[in-house]
Amino acid sequence: MNNANNALTEAVFYILLVLTEPKHGYGIMQQVQELSHGRLSLSAGTLYGALASLQEKGWIEPLPEEGRKKEYRITVLGRSVLEQELARLNELVTNGFARLNR
């Protein structure tokens, strides 16, 4: 699982976030770019390498194929990892604002 010493990369964070709804590869790339306001643009190689790694970790799974485009979704374990990362990021932001706005 994810712990305090294993922060997710921004790309992995957004891929997991996008896959809270089933998506195919191109749809993942589009939605990541949209959510990051164009700051993060995934190449096909980067995306499919990440998808393979996330499947090996059990964080995402492919859906049964119903056509040409393979769709993926987050697993229960992946959702737990995403929630842990959100809590970690929230703590960072909370602490940052608390220090800057004394």
VMD Tcl script that draws the C-alpha trace (Angstrom):
set ca {
  {0.00 0.00 0.00}
  {0.94 3.63 0.03}
  {2.55 5.08 3.13}
  {4.08 8.37 4.18}
  {7.40 7.43 2.57}
  {5.83 6.51 -0.77}
  {4.18 9.61 -2.18}
  {2.46 9.03 -5.50}
  {3.79 10.76 -8.56}
  {1.47 13.37 -10.00}
  {0.85 11.16 -13.02}
  {-0.11 8.14 -10.91}
  {-2.29 10.30 -8.67}
  {-4.23 11.65 -11.65}
  {-4.52 8.24 -13.34}
  {-6.03 6.75 -10.18}
  {-8.30 9.76 -9.77}
  {-9.54 9.53 -13.36}
  {-10.13 5.80 -13.04}
  {-12.75 6.25 -10.34}
  {-14.89 5.95 -13.49}
  {-13.99 3.38 -16.17}
  {-11.91 4.86 -18.99}
  {-9.84 3.72 -21.95}
  {-6.28 4.91 -22.53}
  {-7.00 7.94 -24.69}
  {-9.81 9.00 -22.35}
  {-7.39 8.79 -19.42}
  {-4.87 10.99 -21.23}
  {-7.54 13.56 -22.10}
  {-9.03 13.76 -18.63}
  {-5.63 13.97 -16.89}
  {-4.71 16.88 -19.14}
  {-8.08 18.54 -18.45}
  {-7.93 18.08 -14.66}
  {-4.36 19.40 -14.50}
  {-5.31 22.39 -16.68}
  {-2.83 21.24 -19.33}
  {0.12 21.09 -16.92}
  {0.36 17.29 -17.18}
  {0.27 15.70 -20.60}
  {0.83 11.93 -20.66}
  {2.42 10.29 -23.67}
  {1.10 6.90 -24.73}
  {4.32 5.22 -23.58}
  {4.19 6.82 -20.16}
  {0.51 6.01 -19.73}
  {0.70 2.36 -20.76}
  {3.82 1.79 -18.64}
  {1.98 3.28 -15.65}
  {-1.14 1.21 -16.36}
  {0.93 -1.99 -16.43}
  {2.63 -1.06 -13.14}
  {-0.67 -0.13 -11.48}
  {-2.21 -3.45 -12.57}
  {0.77 -5.35 -11.10}
  {0.22 -3.55 -7.78}
  {-3.48 -4.40 -7.87}
  {-4.50 -0.72 -7.84}
  {-6.39 -0.87 -11.16}
  {-7.93 -3.59 -13.28}
  {-8.99 -3.93 -16.89}
  {-12.66 -4.39 -17.60}
  {-13.84 -7.22 -19.83}
  {-13.27 -6.05 -23.39}
  {-16.36 -5.00 -25.32}
  {-14.80 -3.66 -28.46}
  {-11.49 -2.26 -29.57}
  {-10.75 -0.01 -26.61}
  {-9.57 -1.60 -23.38}
  {-11.05 0.13 -20.35}
  {-9.64 0.23 -16.83}
  {-11.02 1.06 -13.39}
  {-9.62 1.58 -9.92}
  {-9.78 -1.34 -7.47}
  {-10.71 -1.21 -3.78}
  {-7.00 -1.30 -2.95}
  {-6.28 1.48 -5.46}
  {-9.03 3.62 -3.97}
  {-7.53 3.13 -0.51}
  {-4.11 4.22 -1.83}
  {-5.70 7.27 -3.47}
  {-7.52 8.20 -0.26}
  {-4.28 7.87 1.74}
  {-2.52 10.14 -0.74}
  {-5.31 12.70 -0.53}
  {-4.99 12.71 3.26}
  {-1.21 13.17 2.96}
  {-1.61 16.03 0.49}
  {-4.29 17.63 2.65}
  {-1.91 17.55 5.62}
  {0.80 19.24 3.52}
  {-1.56 21.98 2.39}
  {-3.03 22.50 5.86}
  {0.41 22.76 7.43}
  {1.65 25.05 4.69}
  {-1.26 27.49 5.05}
  {-1.00 27.38 8.84}
  {2.68 28.38 8.69}
  {2.26 31.05 6.05}
  {-0.82 32.62 7.60}
  {0.30 32.81 11.25}
}
mol new
graphics top color blue
foreach p $ca { graphics top sphere $p radius 0.5 }
foreach p [lrange $ca 0 end-1] q [lrange $ca 1 end] { graphics top cylinder $p $q radius 0.2 }
display resetview
